Amino acid sequence: EELAPSGSISKEELDVRRQTVKVDEAAVNQALQAVYATRASLGLPDQPAKGHDLTEVPPDLEQTFSGVRTALYSLVQTMAQLGLPMAGAAVTPKQFLDEFRKRDATGDIDRIFKALVPNAPAVKQAEAKLLEARRDLDQALLNLRYCDIVSEIDGVVTSRNVNPGNNVSVGQSLMAVRSLTEIWIDANFKETQLADLRIGQRVRCEVDMYGSRREFEGRITGFTMGTGQTLALLPPQNATGNFVKIVQRLPVRVELTHYDPDKVPVFVGLSVVPYVYYKERPTGPHAGAVLQPLYPLPQGPTVPNAGEALRPVAPLPHGPSGP
């Protein structure tokens, strides 16, 4: 084997150094490709002209090369949406920024945008679309509500005229709903028993459905302005002279107090026996009155000849005299 002179390197170390040089050359080539790609994105040629450096940038880059022109065009569109049109496409970004900063005394860009955004045409247009969408949503919700028929009161269906799947028309009666909480009793007292009855008197009621084992408390709340016969569909007519006096009955309204429909429900049409504590002091609204107070009606327009029995008739003109 040939011996190497003193101070030289071995063959293996030389190979390692050569391999390192190749790796470094590949890294340099990769970096150059990245520089070339960056120059191409700016609209510059991949390699500068002979005698020029890669880092050298033409003085008119912002006016002549495609990448900058595209960015400037996007800036023009954005500013137009904010209601701030630029002077023209020939303006440079630096010139525009200088003009833009003059809108605030301190040149605060954030403050300038806060003043521009609320009145920007694009924002106004978006707000109008949002308002229109909300109106469409409200109309859709209203149309959806029309698909559901809701009872005005809570209660129980007593008579149903339709079945699932039937077609209904406007004004058709679907069902009757009876309230379970708004319950009262029409007590038909004889006219000879009405002298001591007053609004607010306590009433004890026995319902035949429950018998004497369950009593209901109530109070008188009003009197019907007519007996049962006079309010009938065909009231009796006694003008022929065959009148026979019969004791009449007047419906008296009794509202139940402390009534719990979940425990002891009372149904429409049941027979009830009321007992009025007429010697006790009436309580509650309009206590002691026979009729509920009537509130005066508002004054209407003046009627001509009001209060006169007959309207005065103007005298007729005299006709021709006879022979």
Phi and psi restraints in degrees (value plus and minus 20) as a CYANA .aco file:
   2 GLU   PHI    -105.1   -65.1
   2 GLU   PSI     111.6   151.6
   3 LEU   PHI    -107.3   -67.3
   3 LEU   PSI     117.4   157.4
   4 ALA   PHI    -101.2   -61.2
   4 ALA   PSI     125.4   165.4
   5 PRO   PHI     -85.4   -45.4
   5 PRO   PSI     140.1   180.1
   6 SER   PHI     -84.2   -44.2
   6 SER   PSI     117.8   157.8
   7 GLY   PHI      70.1   110.1
   7 GLY   PSI     -25.4    14.6
   8 SER   PHI    -108.0   -68.0
   8 SER   PSI     154.5   194.5
   9 ILE   PHI    -125.4   -85.4
   9 ILE   PSI     143.1   183.1
  10 SER   PHI    -100.6   -60.6
  10 SER   PSI     147.2   187.2
  11 LYS   PHI     -85.7   -45.7
  11 LYS   PSI     -57.8   -17.8
  12 GLU   PHI     -85.5   -45.5
  12 GLU   PSI     -61.7   -21.7
  13 GLU   PHI     -87.0   -47.0
  13 GLU   PSI     -54.4   -14.4
  14 LEU   PHI     -84.6   -44.6
  14 LEU   PSI     -59.8   -19.8
  15 ASP   PHI     -83.4   -43.4
  15 ASP   PSI     -59.1   -19.1
  16 VAL   PHI     -83.8   -43.8
  16 VAL   PSI     -61.6   -21.6
  17 ARG   PHI     -87.9   -47.9
  17 ARG   PSI     -57.5   -17.5
  18 ARG   PHI     -83.1   -43.1
  18 ARG   PSI     -60.6   -20.6
  19 GLN   PHI     -84.9   -44.9
  19 GLN   PSI     -57.2   -17.2
  20 THR   PHI     -84.0   -44.0
  20 THR   PSI     -59.5   -19.5
  21 VAL   PHI     -83.5   -43.5
  21 VAL   PSI     -60.0   -20.0
  22 LYS   PHI     -84.5   -44.5
  22 LYS   PSI     -60.4   -20.4
  23 VAL   PHI     -84.0   -44.0
  23 VAL   PSI     -62.0   -22.0
  24 ASP   PHI     -86.1   -46.1
  24 ASP   PSI     -58.4   -18.4
  25 GLU   PHI     -83.4   -43.4
  25 GLU   PSI     -58.7   -18.7
  26 ALA   PHI     -84.4   -44.4
  26 ALA   PSI     -58.7   -18.7
  27 ALA   PHI     -85.2   -45.2
  27 ALA   PSI     -59.3   -19.3
  28 VAL   PHI     -84.8   -44.8
  28 VAL   PSI     -62.3   -22.3
  29 ASN   PHI     -83.4   -43.4
  29 ASN   PSI     -58.4   -18.4
  30 GLN   PHI     -85.1   -45.1
  30 GLN   PSI     -61.2   -21.2
  31 ALA   PHI     -84.8   -44.8
  31 ALA   PSI     -58.7   -18.7
  32 LEU   PHI     -83.6   -43.6
  32 LEU   PSI     -60.1   -20.1
  33 GLN   PHI     -82.5   -42.5
  33 GLN   PSI     -57.9   -17.9
  34 ALA   PHI     -85.3   -45.3
  34 ALA   PSI     -60.1   -20.1
  35 VAL   PHI     -84.7   -44.7
  35 VAL   PSI     -62.4   -22.4
  36 TYR   PHI     -81.2   -41.2
  36 TYR   PSI     -61.6   -21.6
  37 ALA   PHI     -84.4   -44.4
  37 ALA   PSI     -58.8   -18.8
  38 THR   PHI     -85.3   -45.3
  38 THR   PSI     -62.6   -22.6
  39 ARG   PHI     -83.7   -43.7
  39 ARG   PSI     -57.7   -17.7
  40 ALA   PHI     -87.0   -47.0
  40 ALA   PSI     -56.7   -16.7
  41 SER   PHI     -86.8   -46.8
  41 SER   PSI     -45.3    -5.3
  42 LEU   PHI    -108.5   -68.5
  42 LEU   PSI     -19.2    20.8
  43 GLY   PHI      64.5   104.5
  43 GLY   PSI      -8.3    31.7
  44 LEU   PHI    -111.5   -71.5
  44 LEU   PSI     137.2   177.2
  45 PRO   PHI     -85.4   -45.4
  45 PRO   PSI     133.3   173.3
  46 ASP   PHI     -77.5   -37.5
  46 ASP   PSI     -64.4   -24.4
  47 GLN   PHI    -138.6   -98.6
  47 GLN   PSI     117.7   157.7
  48 PRO   PHI     -86.6   -46.6
  48 PRO   PSI     144.8   184.8
  49 ALA   PHI     -83.4   -43.4
  49 ALA   PSI     140.3   180.3
  50 LYS   PHI     -80.8   -40.8
  50 LYS   PSI     110.3   150.3
  51 GLY   PHI      72.2   112.2
  51 GLY   PSI     -17.8    22.2
  52 HIS   PHI    -133.0   -93.0
  52 HIS   PSI     136.1   176.1
  53 ASP   PHI    -110.7   -70.7
  53 ASP   PSI     135.6   175.6
  54 LEU   PHI     -83.2   -43.2
  54 LEU   PSI     -51.6   -11.6
  55 THR   PHI    -102.2   -62.2
  55 THR   PSI     -24.2    15.8
  56 GLU   PHI     -96.4   -56.4
  56 GLU   PSI     108.4   148.4
  57 VAL   PHI    -133.4   -93.4
  57 VAL   PSI     112.2   152.2
  58 PRO   PHI     -80.3   -40.3
  58 PRO   PSI     124.9   164.9
  59 PRO   PHI     -86.1   -46.1
  59 PRO   PSI     -45.3    -5.3
  60 ASP   PHI    -122.3   -82.3
  60 ASP   PSI      13.2    53.2
  61 LEU   PHI     -80.6   -40.6
  61 LEU   PSI     -62.2   -22.2
  62 GLU   PHI     -91.8   -51.8
  62 GLU   PSI     -31.5     8.5
  63 GLN   PHI    -125.7   -85.7
  63 GLN   PSI     -40.7    -0.7
  64 THR   PHI    -136.8   -96.8
  64 THR   PSI     -43.7    -3.7
  65 PHE   PHI    -118.9   -78.9
  65 PHE   PSI     127.4   167.4
  66 SER   PHI     -85.7   -45.7
  66 SER   PSI     -60.4   -20.4
  67 GLY   PHI     -81.1   -41.1
  67 GLY   PSI     -64.8   -24.8
  68 VAL   PHI     -87.8   -47.8
  68 VAL   PSI     -59.2   -19.2
  69 ARG   PHI     -84.6   -44.6
  69 ARG   PSI     -58.1   -18.1
  70 THR   PHI     -84.8   -44.8
  70 THR   PSI     -63.7   -23.7
  71 ALA   PHI     -83.6   -43.6
  71 ALA   PSI     -60.1   -20.1
  72 LEU   PHI     -85.9   -45.9
  72 LEU   PSI     -57.9   -17.9
  73 TYR   PHI     -84.1   -44.1
  73 TYR   PSI     -60.5   -20.5
  74 SER   PHI     -83.4   -43.4
  74 SER   PSI     -58.3   -18.3
  75 LEU   PHI     -83.8   -43.8
  75 LEU   PSI     -60.8   -20.8
  76 VAL   PHI     -81.3   -41.3
  76 VAL   PSI     -64.2   -24.2
  77 GLN   PHI     -84.0   -44.0
  77 GLN   PSI     -62.2   -22.2
  78 THR   PHI     -83.9   -43.9
  78 THR   PSI     -64.1   -24.1
  79 MET   PHI     -86.1   -46.1
  79 MET   PSI     -54.0   -14.0
  80 ALA   PHI     -85.5   -45.5
  80 ALA   PSI     -56.8   -16.8
  81 GLN   PHI     -86.8   -46.8
  81 GLN   PSI     -46.3    -6.3
  82 LEU   PHI    -107.8   -67.8
  82 LEU   PSI     -15.2    24.8
  83 GLY   PHI      56.5    96.5
  83 GLY   PSI       6.1    46.1
  84 LEU   PHI    -148.7  -108.7
  84 LEU   PSI      56.2    96.2
  85 PRO   PHI     -87.7   -47.7
  85 PRO   PSI     121.4   161.4
  86 MET   PHI    -100.4   -60.4
  86 MET   PSI     142.0   182.0
  87 ALA   PHI     -85.6   -45.6
  87 ALA   PSI     -48.0    -8.0
  88 GLY   PHI     148.1   188.1
  88 GLY   PSI     150.6   190.6
  89 ALA   PHI     -90.9   -50.9
  89 ALA   PSI     -37.7     2.3
  90 ALA   PHI     -98.2   -58.2
  90 ALA   PSI     -31.5     8.5
  91 VAL   PHI     -91.3   -51.3
  91 VAL   PSI     124.7   164.7
  92 THR   PHI    -110.0   -70.0
  92 THR   PSI     137.1   177.1
  93 PRO   PHI     -76.5   -36.5
  93 PRO   PSI     -58.6   -18.6
  94 LYS   PHI     -84.3   -44.3
  94 LYS   PSI     -62.5   -22.5
  95 GLN   PHI     -82.6   -42.6
  95 GLN   PSI     -60.5   -20.5
  96 PHE   PHI     -86.5   -46.5
  96 PHE   PSI     -63.0   -23.0
  97 LEU   PHI     -82.8   -42.8
  97 LEU   PSI     -59.0   -19.0
  98 ASP   PHI     -82.7   -42.7
  98 ASP   PSI     -63.0   -23.0
  99 GLU   PHI     -88.0   -48.0
  99 GLU   PSI     -55.1   -15.1
 100 PHE   PHI     -86.9   -46.9
 100 PHE   PSI     -60.2   -20.2
 101 ARG   PHI     -88.2   -48.2
 101 ARG   PSI     -41.8    -1.8
 102 LYS   PHI     -88.7   -48.7
 102 LYS   PSI     -31.1     8.9
 103 ARG   PHI     -93.7   -53.7
 103 ARG   PSI     -32.1     7.9
 104 ASP   PHI    -149.9  -109.9
 104 ASP   PSI     121.2   161.2
 105 ALA   PHI     -82.6   -42.6
 105 ALA   PSI     -55.0   -15.0
 106 THR   PHI    -114.7   -74.7
 106 THR   PSI     -22.9    17.1
 107 GLY   PHI      52.9    92.9
 107 GLY   PSI       2.3    42.3
 108 ASP   PHI     -95.8   -55.8
 108 ASP   PSI      91.7   131.7
 109 ILE   PHI     -87.4   -47.4
 109 ILE   PSI     -58.7   -18.7
 110 ASP   PHI     -81.0   -41.0
 110 ASP   PSI     -62.2   -22.2
 111 ARG   PHI     -86.5   -46.5
 111 ARG   PSI     -56.0   -16.0
 112 ILE   PHI     -84.2   -44.2
 112 ILE   PSI     -63.9   -23.9
 113 PHE   PHI     -86.7   -46.7
 113 PHE   PSI     -56.0   -16.0
 114 LYS   PHI     -81.5   -41.5
 114 LYS   PSI     -53.3   -13.3
 115 ALA   PHI    -100.0   -60.0
 115 ALA   PSI     -48.9    -8.9
 116 LEU   PHI    -103.9   -63.9
 116 LEU   PSI     -59.4   -19.4
 117 VAL   PHI     -81.5   -41.5
 117 VAL   PSI     -65.5   -25.5
 118 PRO   PHI     -79.1   -39.1
 118 PRO   PSI     -51.5   -11.5
 119 ASN   PHI    -123.9   -83.9
 119 ASN   PSI      -8.8    31.2
 120 ALA   PHI     -88.1   -48.1
 120 ALA   PSI     120.1   160.1
 121 PRO   PHI     -77.5   -37.5
 121 PRO   PSI     -58.6   -18.6
 122 ALA   PHI     -85.3   -45.3
 122 ALA   PSI     -58.2   -18.2
 123 VAL   PHI     -88.2   -48.2
 123 VAL   PSI     -62.8   -22.8
 124 LYS   PHI     -80.6   -40.6
 124 LYS   PSI     -61.5   -21.5
 125 GLN   PHI     -85.3   -45.3
 125 GLN   PSI     -60.1   -20.1
 126 ALA   PHI     -85.8   -45.8
 126 ALA   PSI     -58.7   -18.7
 127 GLU   PHI     -84.6   -44.6
 127 GLU   PSI     -59.5   -19.5
 128 ALA   PHI     -83.9   -43.9
 128 ALA   PSI     -61.3   -21.3
 129 LYS   PHI     -85.2   -45.2
 129 LYS   PSI     -57.7   -17.7
 130 LEU   PHI     -84.8   -44.8
 130 LEU   PSI     -62.5   -22.5
 131 LEU   PHI     -83.4   -43.4
 131 LEU   PSI     -61.3   -21.3
 132 GLU   PHI     -84.5   -44.5
 132 GLU   PSI     -59.5   -19.5
 133 ALA   PHI     -85.4   -45.4
 133 ALA   PSI     -57.7   -17.7
 134 ARG   PHI     -86.1   -46.1
 134 ARG   PSI     -59.5   -19.5
 135 ARG   PHI     -83.9   -43.9
 135 ARG   PSI     -61.4   -21.4
 136 ASP   PHI     -83.2   -43.2
 136 ASP   PSI     -58.1   -18.1
 137 LEU   PHI     -85.8   -45.8
 137 LEU   PSI     -63.3   -23.3
 138 ASP   PHI     -82.0   -42.0
 138 ASP   PSI     -61.1   -21.1
 139 GLN   PHI     -86.2   -46.2
 139 GLN   PSI     -58.8   -18.8
 140 ALA   PHI     -85.5   -45.5
 140 ALA   PSI     -60.2   -20.2
 141 LEU   PHI     -85.2   -45.2
 141 LEU   PSI     -58.3   -18.3
 142 LEU   PHI     -85.2   -45.2
 142 LEU   PSI     -63.4   -23.4
 143 ASN   PHI     -82.8   -42.8
 143 ASN   PSI     -54.5   -14.5
 144 LEU   PHI     -88.1   -48.1
 144 LEU   PSI     -55.7   -15.7
 145 ARG   PHI     -86.3   -46.3
 145 ARG   PSI     -50.5   -10.5
 146 TYR   PHI     -84.6   -44.6
 146 TYR   PSI     -39.1     0.9
 147 CYS   PHI     -97.5   -57.5
 147 CYS   PSI     -35.8     4.2
 148 ASP   PHI    -131.2   -91.2
 148 ASP   PSI     110.7   150.7
 149 ILE   PHI    -121.1   -81.1
 149 ILE   PSI      96.0   136.0
 150 VAL   PHI    -131.1   -91.1
 150 VAL   PSI     115.3   155.3
 151 SER   PHI     -93.8   -53.8
 151 SER   PSI     124.4   164.4
 152 GLU   PHI     -96.2   -56.2
 152 GLU   PSI     -38.5     1.5
 153 ILE   PHI    -151.4  -111.4
 153 ILE   PSI     140.6   180.6
 154 ASP   PHI    -109.4   -69.4
 154 ASP   PSI     114.3   154.3
 155 GLY   PHI    -199.4  -159.4
 155 GLY   PSI    -173.8  -133.8
 156 VAL   PHI    -145.9  -105.9
 156 VAL   PSI     119.5   159.5
 157 VAL   PHI     -93.6   -53.6
 157 VAL   PSI     103.1   143.1
 158 THR   PHI    -121.3   -81.3
 158 THR   PSI     -52.2   -12.2
 159 SER   PHI    -164.1  -124.1
 159 SER   PSI     108.3   148.3
 160 ARG   PHI    -138.8   -98.8
 160 ARG   PSI     109.6   149.6
 161 ASN   PHI    -125.1   -85.1
 161 ASN   PSI     -23.7    16.3
 162 VAL   PHI    -152.0  -112.0
 162 VAL   PSI     142.5   182.5
 163 ASN   PHI    -148.2  -108.2
 163 ASN   PSI     138.8   178.8
 164 PRO   PHI     -76.2   -36.2
 164 PRO   PSI     111.0   151.0
 165 GLY   PHI      80.8   120.8
 165 GLY   PSI     -32.5     7.5
 166 ASN   PHI     -95.7   -55.7
 166 ASN   PSI     127.5   167.5
 167 ASN   PHI    -108.2   -68.2
 167 ASN   PSI     114.4   154.4
 168 VAL   PHI    -135.2   -95.2
 168 VAL   PSI     137.0   177.0
 169 SER   PHI    -138.7   -98.7
 169 SER   PSI     148.0   188.0
 170 VAL   PHI     -85.4   -45.4
 170 VAL   PSI     111.9   151.9
 171 GLY   PHI      64.9   104.9
 171 GLY   PSI     -22.1    17.9
 172 GLN   PHI     -94.1   -54.1
 172 GLN   PSI     117.4   157.4
 173 SER   PHI     -97.4   -57.4
 173 SER   PSI     101.9   141.9
 174 LEU   PHI    -114.6   -74.6
 174 LEU   PSI     -67.3   -27.3
 175 MET   PHI    -186.7  -146.7
 175 MET   PSI     146.5   186.5
 176 ALA   PHI    -133.0   -93.0
 176 ALA   PSI     117.7   157.7
 177 VAL   PHI    -139.5   -99.5
 177 VAL   PSI     106.3   146.3
 178 ARG   PHI    -123.5   -83.5
 178 ARG   PSI     110.9   150.9
 179 SER   PHI     -94.6   -54.6
 179 SER   PSI     125.3   165.3
 180 LEU   PHI    -115.9   -75.9
 180 LEU   PSI     -33.3     6.7
 181 THR   PHI    -125.2   -85.2
 181 THR   PSI     -56.3   -16.3
 182 GLU   PHI    -106.7   -66.7
 182 GLU   PSI      60.7   100.7
 183 ILE   PHI    -136.1   -96.1
 183 ILE   PSI     115.3   155.3
 184 TRP   PHI    -162.3  -122.3
 184 TRP   PSI     149.1   189.1
 185 ILE   PHI    -141.3  -101.3
 185 ILE   PSI     112.0   152.0
 186 ASP   PHI    -116.5   -76.5
 186 ASP   PSI      80.3   120.3
 187 ALA   PHI    -111.6   -71.6
 187 ALA   PSI      99.0   139.0
 188 ASN   PHI    -110.1   -70.1
 188 ASN   PSI      73.4   113.4
 189 PHE   PHI    -108.4   -68.4
 189 PHE   PSI     128.3   168.3
 190 LYS   PHI     -86.9   -46.9
 190 LYS   PSI     132.6   172.6
 191 GLU   PHI     -85.6   -45.6
 191 GLU   PSI     -41.4    -1.4
 192 THR   PHI     -99.8   -59.8
 192 THR   PSI     -27.6    12.4
 193 GLN   PHI    -123.4   -83.4
 193 GLN   PSI     -16.9    23.1
 194 LEU   PHI    -110.4   -70.4
 194 LEU   PSI     -30.0    10.0
 195 ALA   PHI     -82.8   -42.8
 195 ALA   PSI     -56.6   -16.6
 196 ASP   PHI    -120.2   -80.2
 196 ASP   PSI     -15.9    24.1
 197 LEU   PHI    -106.4   -66.4
 197 LEU   PSI     115.8   155.8
 198 ARG   PHI    -158.8  -118.8
 198 ARG   PSI     136.5   176.5
 199 ILE   PHI     -86.1   -46.1
 199 ILE   PSI     115.4   155.4
 200 GLY   PHI      78.4   118.4
 200 GLY   PSI     -25.8    14.2
 201 GLN   PHI     -93.1   -53.1
 201 GLN   PSI     123.4   163.4
 202 ARG   PHI     -94.9   -54.9
 202 ARG   PSI     122.0   162.0
 203 VAL   PHI    -150.9  -110.9
 203 VAL   PSI     116.8   156.8
 204 ARG   PHI    -131.1   -91.1
 204 ARG   PSI     107.7   147.7
 205 CYS   PHI    -139.2   -99.2
 205 CYS   PSI     116.7   156.7
 206 GLU   PHI    -133.8   -93.8
 206 GLU   PSI     102.6   142.6
 207 VAL   PHI    -117.3   -77.3
 207 VAL   PSI     109.9   149.9
 208 ASP   PHI     -79.1   -39.1
 208 ASP   PSI     -47.0    -7.0
 209 MET   PHI     -81.9   -41.9
 209 MET   PSI     -55.9   -15.9
 210 TYR   PHI    -125.9   -85.9
 210 TYR   PSI     -32.8     7.2
 211 GLY   PHI      51.8    91.8
 211 GLY   PSI    -180.9  -140.9
 212 SER   PHI     -99.2   -59.2
 212 SER   PSI     -26.6    13.4
 213 ARG   PHI     -95.7   -55.7
 213 ARG   PSI     -32.6     7.4
 214 ARG   PHI    -158.9  -118.9
 214 ARG   PSI     101.8   141.8
 215 GLU   PHI    -135.8   -95.8
 215 GLU   PSI     128.0   168.0
 216 PHE   PHI    -135.1   -95.1
 216 PHE   PSI     119.9   159.9
 217 GLU   PHI    -117.2   -77.2
 217 GLU   PSI     124.5   164.5
 218 GLY   PHI    -177.5  -137.5
 218 GLY   PSI    -196.1  -156.1
 219 ARG   PHI    -167.4  -127.4
 219 ARG   PSI     129.4   169.4
 220 ILE   PHI     -92.5   -52.5
 220 ILE   PSI     109.9   149.9
 221 THR   PHI    -139.4   -99.4
 221 THR   PSI     -26.1    13.9
 222 GLY   PHI     153.0   193.0
 222 GLY   PSI     147.9   187.9
 223 PHE   PHI    -143.8  -103.8
 223 PHE   PSI     119.9   159.9
 224 THR   PHI     -95.7   -55.7
 224 THR   PSI     117.4   157.4
 225 MET   PHI    -103.6   -63.6
 225 MET   PSI      32.1    72.1
 226 GLY   PHI     142.9   182.9
 226 GLY   PSI     130.2   170.2
 227 THR   PHI     -97.1   -57.1
 227 THR   PSI     150.8   190.8
 228 GLY   PHI     -82.3   -42.3
 228 GLY   PSI     -56.6   -16.6
 229 GLN   PHI     -88.7   -48.7
 229 GLN   PSI     -60.5   -20.5
 230 THR   PHI     -90.3   -50.3
 230 THR   PSI     -43.7    -3.7
 231 LEU   PHI    -115.1   -75.1
 231 LEU   PSI     -14.7    25.3
 232 ALA   PHI     -93.3   -53.3
 232 ALA   PSI     144.3   184.3
 233 LEU   PHI     -82.3   -42.3
 233 LEU   PSI     -59.5   -19.5
 234 LEU   PHI    -142.5  -102.5
 234 LEU   PSI      67.6   107.6
 235 PRO   PHI     -85.1   -45.1
 235 PRO   PSI     129.1   169.1
 236 PRO   PHI     -87.7   -47.7
 236 PRO   PSI     125.8   165.8
 237 GLN   PHI    -136.8   -96.8
 237 GLN   PSI      92.2   132.2
 238 ASN   PHI    -129.9   -89.9
 238 ASN   PSI      14.6    54.6
 239 ALA   PHI    -102.6   -62.6
 239 ALA   PSI     -21.8    18.2
 240 THR   PHI    -107.1   -67.1
 240 THR   PSI     -26.8    13.2
 241 GLY   PHI      75.1   115.1
 241 GLY   PSI     -21.6    18.4
 242 ASN   PHI    -116.4   -76.4
 242 ASN   PSI      19.2    59.2
 243 PHE   PHI     -93.2   -53.2
 243 PHE   PSI     113.1   153.1
 244 VAL   PHI    -142.9  -102.9
 244 VAL   PSI     103.8   143.8
 245 LYS   PHI     -91.0   -51.0
 245 LYS   PSI     106.7   146.7
 246 ILE   PHI    -148.8  -108.8
 246 ILE   PSI     118.0   158.0
 247 VAL   PHI     -83.7   -43.7
 247 VAL   PSI     102.7   142.7
 248 GLN   PHI    -108.0   -68.0
 248 GLN   PSI     140.8   180.8
 249 ARG   PHI    -142.7  -102.7
 249 ARG   PSI     117.5   157.5
 250 LEU   PHI    -133.7   -93.7
 250 LEU   PSI     105.4   145.4
 251 PRO   PHI     -87.2   -47.2
 251 PRO   PSI     107.1   147.1
 252 VAL   PHI    -135.3   -95.3
 252 VAL   PSI     107.8   147.8
 253 ARG   PHI    -105.1   -65.1
 253 ARG   PSI     107.9   147.9
 254 VAL   PHI    -142.6  -102.6
 254 VAL   PSI      98.5   138.5
 255 GLU   PHI    -116.5   -76.5
 255 GLU   PSI     117.0   157.0
 256 LEU   PHI     -99.4   -59.4
 256 LEU   PSI     122.1   162.1
 257 THR   PHI    -135.6   -95.6
 257 THR   PSI     129.7   169.7
 258 HIS   PHI      35.9    75.9
 258 HIS   PSI      25.5    65.5
 259 TYR   PHI    -118.0   -78.0
 259 TYR   PSI     110.2   150.2
 260 ASP   PHI    -139.6   -99.6
 260 ASP   PSI      81.6   121.6
 261 PRO   PHI     -88.2   -48.2
 261 PRO   PSI     -39.3     0.7
 262 ASP   PHI     -94.7   -54.7
 262 ASP   PSI     -49.2    -9.2
 263 LYS   PHI    -115.2   -75.2
 263 LYS   PSI     -70.8   -30.8
 264 VAL   PHI    -151.5  -111.5
 264 VAL   PSI      60.6   100.6
 265 PRO   PHI     -90.6   -50.6
 265 PRO   PSI     126.6   166.6
 266 VAL   PHI    -135.8   -95.8
 266 VAL   PSI     109.0   149.0
 267 PHE   PHI    -123.0   -83.0
 267 PHE   PSI     138.7   178.7
 268 VAL   PHI     -90.2   -50.2
 268 VAL   PSI     115.8   155.8
 269 GLY   PHI      75.2   115.2
 269 GLY   PSI     -19.7    20.3
 270 LEU   PHI     -94.9   -54.9
 270 LEU   PSI     135.6   175.6
 271 SER   PHI    -106.8   -66.8
 271 SER   PSI     114.5   154.5
 272 VAL   PHI    -153.4  -113.4
 272 VAL   PSI     121.6   161.6
 273 VAL   PHI    -131.9   -91.9
 273 VAL   PSI      92.0   132.0
 274 PRO   PHI    -115.2   -75.2
 274 PRO   PSI     127.2   167.2
 275 TYR   PHI    -147.5  -107.5
 275 TYR   PSI      98.0   138.0
 276 VAL   PHI    -118.9   -78.9
 276 VAL   PSI     110.2   150.2
 277 TYR   PHI    -108.8   -68.8
 277 TYR   PSI      57.4    97.4
 278 TYR   PHI     -95.6   -55.6
 278 TYR   PSI     -34.6     5.4
 279 LYS   PHI    -105.7   -65.7
 279 LYS   PSI     -31.6     8.4
 280 GLU   PHI    -104.4   -64.4
 280 GLU   PSI     140.0   180.0
 281 ARG   PHI     -93.8   -53.8
 281 ARG   PSI     108.8   148.8
 282 PRO   PHI     -84.8   -44.8
 282 PRO   PSI     129.2   169.2
 283 THR   PHI    -154.1  -114.1
 283 THR   PSI     148.7   188.7
 284 GLY   PHI      68.0   108.0
 284 GLY   PSI    -192.2  -152.2
 285 PRO   PHI     -81.9   -41.9
 285 PRO   PSI     118.7   158.7
 286 HIS   PHI      36.5    76.5
 286 HIS   PSI      13.2    53.2
 287 ALA   PHI     -82.4   -42.4
 287 ALA   PSI     114.7   154.7
 288 GLY   PHI      67.2   107.2
 288 GLY   PSI     -24.6    15.4
 289 ALA   PHI    -110.1   -70.1
 289 ALA   PSI     133.7   173.7
 290 VAL   PHI    -109.5   -69.5
 290 VAL   PSI     -57.7   -17.7
 291 LEU   PHI    -140.9  -100.9
 291 LEU   PSI     125.3   165.3
 292 GLN   PHI     -88.9   -48.9
 292 GLN   PSI     121.7   161.7
 293 PRO   PHI     -82.3   -42.3
 293 PRO   PSI     119.2   159.2
 294 LEU   PHI    -116.5   -76.5
 294 LEU   PSI     107.6   147.6
 295 TYR   PHI    -101.5   -61.5
 295 TYR   PSI     116.4   156.4
 296 PRO   PHI     -84.0   -44.0
 296 PRO   PSI     122.1   162.1
 297 LEU   PHI     -96.8   -56.8
 297 LEU   PSI     131.0   171.0
 298 PRO   PHI     -84.1   -44.1
 298 PRO   PSI     128.2   168.2
 299 GLN   PHI     -87.5   -47.5
 299 GLN   PSI     105.1   145.1
 300 GLY   PHI    -110.3   -70.3
 300 GLY   PSI    -196.3  -156.3
 301 PRO   PHI     -88.3   -48.3
 301 PRO   PSI     134.6   174.6
 302 THR   PHI     -89.5   -49.5
 302 THR   PSI     112.3   152.3
 303 VAL   PHI    -118.8   -78.8
 303 VAL   PSI     108.2   148.2
 304 PRO   PHI     -82.5   -42.5
 304 PRO   PSI     123.5   163.5
 305 ASN   PHI      38.2    78.2
 305 ASN   PSI      10.7    50.7
 306 ALA   PHI     -87.9   -47.9
 306 ALA   PSI     119.7   159.7
 307 GLY   PHI      71.3   111.3
 307 GLY   PSI     -31.2     8.8
 308 GLU   PHI    -105.9   -65.9
 308 GLU   PSI     124.2   164.2
 309 ALA   PHI     -87.6   -47.6
 309 ALA   PSI     -65.6   -25.6
 310 LEU   PHI    -154.5  -114.5
 310 LEU   PSI     128.3   168.3
 311 ARG   PHI     -92.2   -52.2
 311 ARG   PSI     114.0   154.0
 312 PRO   PHI     -81.9   -41.9
 312 PRO   PSI     116.2   156.2
 313 VAL   PHI    -121.3   -81.3
 313 VAL   PSI     108.4   148.4
 314 ALA   PHI     -89.1   -49.1
 314 ALA   PSI     120.5   160.5
 315 PRO   PHI     -83.0   -43.0
 315 PRO   PSI     120.3   160.3
 316 LEU   PHI     -95.3   -55.3
 316 LEU   PSI     128.2   168.2
 317 PRO   PHI     -88.8   -48.8
 317 PRO   PSI     127.9   167.9
 318 HIS   PHI     -91.0   -51.0
 318 HIS   PSI     115.3   155.3
 319 GLY   PHI    -108.3   -68.3
 319 GLY   PSI    -196.8  -156.8
 320 PRO   PHI     -88.0   -48.0
 320 PRO   PSI     124.9   164.9
 321 SER   PHI     -95.5   -55.5
 321 SER   PSI     127.3   167.3
 322 GLY   PHI    -101.2   -61.2
 322 GLY   PSI     152.1   192.1
